[in-house]
Amino acid sequence: GFRLDVPVESAASGVINPLTVLGFVDTYKKNLNRGSKGKGIINTAAASALGRMLNKLCQKENIPLLNIVRRTKQVKILQDEGAKHIINTSD
């Protein structure tokens, strides 16, 4: 049979990260429906795999997202993926 050797961590992140991103967005929407005055989501470690998934989904759902990174190189990555609001803490 077919066998693909994938480290457990990689396999887990392939399931957990997308579910976590969906959970963030779902929680944001539920809070808005309950009268929250929240204006968006803050994304720390925004250039991580999870952070980049969140960036893409928030763009699709028109949810304001503040992306926080630690390196100039990470700013470019997010800009290339359409992120509008980025803070580089190394500045």
C-alpha positions in Angstrom: 0.0 0.0 0.0 0.8 3.7 -0.1 2.7 5.1 2.8 3.6 8.7 3.4 6.0 9.4 6.3 5.0 12.7 7.8 6.1 13.9 11.2 3.3 14.0 13.7 3.8 17.7 14.3 3.4 18.5 10.6 0.3 16.3 10.4 -1.2 17.8 13.5 -0.6 21.4 12.2 -2.4 20.5 9.0 -5.5 19.8 11.0 -5.2 22.1 14.0 -4.1 25.3 12.3 -7.1 25.6 9.9 -9.5 24.7 12.7 -7.9 27.3 15.0 -8.3 29.9 12.3 -11.9 29.0 11.7 -12.4 29.2 15.5 -10.9 32.7 15.7 -13.2 34.0 12.9 -16.3 32.2 14.3 -15.7 33.7 17.8 -15.2 37.2 16.3 -18.5 36.9 14.4 -20.4 35.5 17.4 -19.2 38.3 19.6 -20.3 40.9 17.0 -23.7 39.3 16.9 -23.9 39.6 20.7 -23.2 43.3 20.5 -19.5 43.4 21.0 -17.9 46.6 19.8 -14.8 44.7 18.6 -13.3 46.3 15.5 -11.2 43.3 14.3 -8.7 40.7 15.3 -5.1 41.1 16.5 -2.7 38.5 14.9 0.5 38.0 16.8 3.2 35.9 15.1 1.4 36.9 11.9 4.0 35.4 9.6 3.6 31.9 11.0 1.6 29.3 9.1 -1.4 29.8 11.3 -1.1 33.6 11.1 -0.9 33.6 7.3 -4.0 31.4 7.1 -5.8 33.9 9.4 -4.7 36.7 7.2 -6.1 35.1 4.1 -9.5 34.2 5.7 -9.9 37.6 7.2 -9.4 39.2 3.8 -12.0 36.9 2.3 -14.5 37.6 5.2 -13.7 41.4 5.2 -12.6 41.3 8.9 -10.1 43.9 9.9 -6.8 42.3 11.0 -3.8 43.8 12.8 -0.7 41.7 12.0 2.2 41.8 14.4 5.6 40.5 13.3 9.2 40.7 14.6 11.2 41.1 11.3 11.2 43.3 8.2 11.3 40.2 6.0 8.0 39.0 7.6 6.4 42.4 6.7 7.2 41.8 3.0 5.7 38.2 3.2 2.4 39.6 4.6 2.3 42.5 2.2 2.8 40.2 -0.7 -0.3 38.2 0.6 -2.4 41.4 0.8 -2.2 42.3 4.5 -3.1 45.9 5.1 -2.2 46.5 8.7 1.2 45.3 9.9 3.3 46.3 12.9 7.0 45.3 13.0 8.1 45.2 16.6 11.7 45.5 15.6 11.2 49.0 14.3 
